[in-house]
């Protein structure tokens, strides 16, 4: 049994969080397990990795695992894809750990073949709905967000799409509006 979750490791040392206080929280670098019934485009793999979680609580996810460059704060820069996003409130903690590979430069200077690879156990969270059942829009008001900015945007009827999250101000007074299929 692990007593701590390693958040990051590198030239700065090891940053960890006590196991009990961390297992129910979603952070960058964590793993998402996708149930088989939700594996359709853009999802094909059983496991994907979270790069980061933004201030609205939306995780940026790399399909599959990608090559994860581990940052000091535990977030990752990941080469790979495709990418999808999901509000972290739609992830269910599994209270399990999954061992996966992360890398950074350690004490080495940047350059070919100078990366240091680490096997780290990170918390696993289960995806509860497919990312296509969530729509992201940007607007000043909810009714404008439901209409969308472009001709090809479908109208998000309140009978079919509930407002799930009104995000923080994004740009010029606009907010990110996140709708979930009912």
PLY file of the C-alpha trace (Angstrom):
ply
format ascii 1.0
element vertex 182
property float x
property float y
property float z
element edge 181
property int vertex1
property int vertex2
end_header
0.00 0.00 0.00
1.26 3.44 -0.91
1.26 6.13 1.80
1.84 9.02 -0.61
1.05 9.86 -4.22
4.07 11.18 -6.12
2.90 14.37 -7.85
6.23 15.15 -9.49
9.86 14.22 -9.38
12.84 15.95 -10.95
15.82 18.17 -10.19
13.64 19.89 -7.53
13.21 16.59 -5.63
10.06 14.60 -4.98
6.70 16.32 -4.42
4.06 14.06 -2.90
0.61 14.21 -1.30
-0.73 11.90 1.45
-2.66 9.01 -0.12
-5.92 9.44 1.82
-6.34 13.14 1.04
-5.46 12.73 -2.65
-7.34 9.69 -3.96
-10.69 11.47 -4.45
-9.21 14.56 -6.14
-8.50 14.90 -9.86
-5.22 16.54 -10.92
-3.07 16.89 -14.00
-1.02 13.76 -14.63
-3.80 11.46 -13.36
-5.19 8.58 -15.38
-8.73 8.15 -16.75
-10.09 4.66 -17.33
-12.70 4.56 -20.07
-15.38 1.87 -19.83
-15.69 -0.18 -23.00
-19.17 1.16 -23.80
-17.75 4.72 -24.02
-14.86 3.85 -26.35
-15.87 5.50 -29.60
-14.18 8.34 -31.46
-12.20 10.20 -30.23
-11.65 7.49 -27.60
-10.16 4.11 -28.52
-7.96 3.15 -25.56
-8.79 1.87 -22.09
-6.58 4.52 -20.44
-6.00 8.20 -21.16
-3.98 10.81 -19.27
-4.95 14.24 -17.95
-2.50 16.98 -18.94
-4.00 19.69 -16.72
-7.20 20.92 -15.09
-8.23 24.54 -15.73
-9.84 27.02 -13.35
-13.35 25.95 -14.41
-12.62 22.34 -13.44
-12.25 21.05 -17.00
-9.57 18.45 -17.67
-7.55 18.51 -20.90
-7.11 14.84 -21.78
-4.71 13.09 -24.14
-6.34 10.04 -25.74
-4.19 7.04 -24.94
-1.32 8.06 -22.76
1.05 10.01 -25.01
4.56 10.93 -23.95
4.08 12.88 -20.72
6.70 15.49 -19.80
6.20 15.85 -16.04
6.22 19.41 -14.73
7.08 20.53 -11.21
3.40 21.16 -10.32
2.39 17.64 -11.42
0.76 18.75 -14.68
2.09 17.37 -17.95
3.02 18.58 -21.40
1.99 15.62 -23.51
2.90 14.66 -27.06
0.12 12.57 -28.48
-3.57 12.78 -29.14
-6.25 13.22 -30.19
-7.32 15.49 -27.35
-10.64 15.88 -25.61
-11.94 17.75 -22.58
-14.22 16.72 -19.72
-15.39 18.46 -16.55
-13.72 16.68 -13.63
-17.08 16.40 -11.87
-17.96 13.80 -14.55
-15.08 11.56 -13.45
-15.62 9.02 -10.68
-12.64 8.16 -8.45
-11.74 4.45 -8.56
-9.56 4.61 -5.45
-6.94 2.67 -7.37
-3.49 3.51 -8.68
-2.05 2.89 -12.13
1.66 2.80 -12.86
2.62 4.86 -15.90
5.67 6.50 -17.44
6.52 10.19 -17.12
9.71 12.00 -18.08
11.59 15.25 -17.68
15.18 16.43 -17.89
16.12 15.62 -14.28
19.43 17.45 -13.72
20.40 17.10 -17.38
20.52 19.94 -19.89
17.91 19.83 -22.64
18.96 17.63 -25.55
18.61 14.37 -27.39
18.75 11.26 -25.18
19.03 13.32 -21.98
15.51 12.74 -20.66
14.98 10.84 -17.41
12.02 8.43 -17.33
10.05 7.64 -14.19
7.47 4.97 -13.40
4.97 6.62 -11.07
1.71 5.35 -9.60
-1.09 7.89 -10.13
-4.80 7.87 -9.16
-7.32 6.46 -11.62
-10.72 8.02 -12.32
-13.51 6.49 -14.41
-15.16 8.42 -17.25
-18.93 8.47 -16.62
-20.23 9.92 -19.92
-18.84 10.28 -23.44
-17.22 13.68 -24.19
-19.73 14.20 -27.05
-22.47 14.46 -24.41
-20.89 17.74 -23.29
-20.87 20.96 -25.37
-18.68 24.01 -24.80
-19.75 27.45 -25.97
-18.51 31.02 -25.42
-20.86 33.98 -25.10
-21.99 36.84 -22.88
-25.33 35.23 -22.03
-26.69 31.69 -21.84
-29.24 32.15 -24.66
-26.44 33.33 -27.00
-24.32 30.36 -25.96
-27.18 27.98 -26.75
-27.44 29.48 -30.27
-23.70 29.36 -30.91
-21.49 31.69 -32.95
-21.47 29.86 -36.26
-24.09 28.84 -38.81
-23.22 25.16 -38.35
-23.64 25.28 -34.54
-26.67 23.32 -33.46
-29.10 25.04 -31.11
-28.82 23.48 -27.65
-32.47 23.10 -26.70
-33.02 23.34 -22.90
-35.23 20.23 -23.12
-32.19 18.24 -24.34
-29.18 20.16 -22.93
-28.92 21.37 -19.35
-26.57 24.13 -18.29
-23.88 22.28 -16.38
-21.20 24.93 -15.67
-21.01 28.66 -16.22
-17.27 29.24 -16.31
-15.24 32.19 -15.24
-14.96 35.19 -17.56
-13.02 34.05 -20.62
-12.57 37.01 -22.96
-14.18 40.46 -23.32
-16.93 39.63 -20.84
-17.70 36.26 -22.42
-17.90 33.14 -20.31
-17.45 29.51 -21.18
-20.84 27.83 -20.95
-20.79 24.07 -20.58
-23.94 22.13 -21.41
-24.60 18.45 -20.68
-26.99 16.22 -22.61
-30.02 15.27 -20.51
0 1
1 2
2 3
3 4
4 5
5 6
6 7
7 8
8 9
9 10
10 11
11 12
12 13
13 14
14 15
15 16
16 17
17 18
18 19
19 20
20 21
21 22
22 23
23 24
24 25
25 26
26 27
27 28
28 29
29 30
30 31
31 32
32 33
33 34
34 35
35 36
36 37
37 38
38 39
39 40
40 41
41 42
42 43
43 44
44 45
45 46
46 47
47 48
48 49
49 50
50 51
51 52
52 53
53 54
54 55
55 56
56 57
57 58
58 59
59 60
60 61
61 62
62 63
63 64
64 65
65 66
66 67
67 68
68 69
69 70
70 71
71 72
72 73
73 74
74 75
75 76
76 77
77 78
78 79
79 80
80 81
81 82
82 83
83 84
84 85
85 86
86 87
87 88
88 89
89 90
90 91
91 92
92 93
93 94
94 95
95 96
96 97
97 98
98 99
99 100
100 101
101 102
102 103
103 104
104 105
105 106
106 107
107 108
108 109
109 110
110 111
111 112
112 113
113 114
114 115
115 116
116 117
117 118
118 119
119 120
120 121
121 122
122 123
123 124
124 125
125 126
126 127
127 128
128 129
129 130
130 131
131 132
132 133
133 134
134 135
135 136
136 137
137 138
138 139
139 140
140 141
141 142
142 143
143 144
144 145
145 146
146 147
147 148
148 149
149 150
150 151
151 152
152 153
153 154
154 155
155 156
156 157
157 158
158 159
159 160
160 161
161 162
162 163
163 164
164 165
165 166
166 167
167 168
168 169
169 170
170 171
171 172
172 173
173 174
174 175
175 176
176 177
177 178
178 179
179 180
180 181
